[in-house]
Amino acid sequence: MKITADTNVLVRAVAADEPEQTRIAQNLLERADVVAMPVMVLCEFCWVMGRAYGFASAEIAHALRLLTGGDNVSVDGPAVEAGLAMLDAGGDFADGVIAHGGQWLDGETFASFDRKAVSLLRAQGVKVLLPQ
C-alpha cells in the first residue's frame, strides 16, 4: 500500500494522546510500502506540535527526522533539510521550506517582514530583504 500521510496521522503517531489512533497511525506508517509526506503536511505538523502540544523546537526536529528517515518514506529531501536547518537555528520550519521553494522557483531574494526569519536565513547564506 502506498499512502499520503495527512498531518493528523503524523501527529497521532508522535503525540500519542489518543492510544487507539496512535497504535493505528504507527502501524500504518510502519506497514505502508510508501509513505508520501508532502512538505505542507510537515509544515502543519511543526505548527501543531509546537502550538497545540507545546513541543520544543529540538523535540519537533527530532520527531521530523524520525518520521522522514524511514526507508519507506518519500519526501522532498532538500526542502525538508532547509526547514530543519531553520528549526535547528531557532526559527520556523516553514520559513526554511519557503526560502528553499522560492529559490527553486528562481526567486533570488527571500523578502519578509519577519526579522527573525530574515536574520536566520542571512546567517545561512541566503540572500534576504527586510522591506522598509
C-alpha positions in Angstrom: 0.0 0.0 0.0 1.2 3.5 -0.9 -0.2 6.3 1.2 0.0 10.0 1.6 0.1 10.7 5.3 -2.1 13.6 6.4 -1.0 15.8 9.3 -3.3 14.1 11.8 -1.8 10.7 11.2 1.7 12.1 11.9 0.5 14.0 15.0 -1.2 10.9 16.4 1.9 8.8 15.8 4.1 11.2 17.7 1.9 12.9 20.3 0.4 9.6 21.5 -2.5 11.4 23.0 -5.2 9.0 21.6 -4.0 5.5 22.4 -6.1 3.7 19.8 -5.4 6.2 17.0 -1.7 6.3 18.0 -1.5 2.5 17.6 -3.3 2.6 14.2 -1.2 5.6 12.9 2.1 4.0 14.0 1.1 0.6 12.4 0.0 2.4 9.2 3.3 4.3 8.9 5.4 1.1 9.5 3.4 -1.2 7.2 3.0 1.0 4.2 5.2 0.3 1.2 5.5 4.1 0.6 4.6 6.9 2.9 4.5 10.2 1.0 4.9 13.2 3.2 4.2 16.4 1.4 6.1 19.4 2.7 2.8 21.2 3.6 2.0 18.3 5.9 5.3 18.6 7.6 4.8 22.4 8.0 1.4 21.8 9.6 2.9 19.1 11.8 5.5 21.5 13.1 2.9 24.1 13.8 0.5 21.7 15.6 3.3 20.1 17.7 4.6 23.5 18.8 1.4 25.4 19.3 -1.1 22.7 20.4 1.2 20.3 22.1 4.0 22.6 23.4 6.8 20.6 21.9 10.1 22.5 21.8 11.9 23.1 18.5 14.5 20.4 19.3 11.7 17.9 20.0 10.0 18.7 16.8 13.2 18.5 14.8 13.9 15.1 16.4 10.4 13.8 15.6 10.7 15.1 12.0 14.0 13.3 11.5 12.5 10.1 12.8 9.3 10.4 10.7 11.2 11.3 7.4 14.0 8.9 7.9 12.2 5.7 7.3 13.1 3.5 4.3 9.5 3.7 3.1 9.2 7.5 3.3 9.1 9.7 0.3 9.8 13.5 0.9 11.3 16.5 -0.8 14.6 16.0 0.8 16.2 19.4 0.1 13.1 21.2 1.3 13.0 19.2 4.5 16.7 19.8 5.1 16.1 23.6 4.6 13.3 23.5 7.0 15.3 21.5 9.6 18.2 24.0 9.3 15.8 26.8 10.2 14.3 24.8 13.0 17.7 23.9 14.4 18.7 27.6 14.2 15.7 28.5 16.4 13.4 29.6 13.5 10.3 28.1 11.9 10.5 25.0 9.7 8.1 26.7 7.3 10.3 29.7 6.7 13.2 27.4 5.7 10.9 25.5 3.3 9.5 28.7 1.9 13.0 30.1 1.2 14.1 26.9 -0.4 10.9 26.8 -2.6 11.4 30.4 -3.6 15.0 29.7 -4.7 13.8 26.6 -6.7 11.3 28.8 -8.4 14.0 31.3 -9.3 13.4 33.8 -6.5 16.8 35.2 -5.7 15.9 37.0 -2.5 13.8 36.0 0.4 11.7 39.0 1.3 9.8 39.2 4.6 8.8 41.5 7.5 9.8 38.7 9.9 13.0 40.0 11.3 13.9 36.7 12.9 13.5 34.7 9.7 15.5 37.2 7.8 18.3 37.2 10.3 18.4 33.4 10.5 18.3 32.9 6.7 21.0 35.6 6.2 23.2 33.6 8.7 22.7 30.6 6.4 23.9 32.5 3.4 20.5 33.1 1.9 20.0 36.5 0.1 17.4 38.3 2.1 15.4 41.6 2.2 13.6 43.2 5.1 11.3 45.6 3.2 11.4 49.2 4.5 
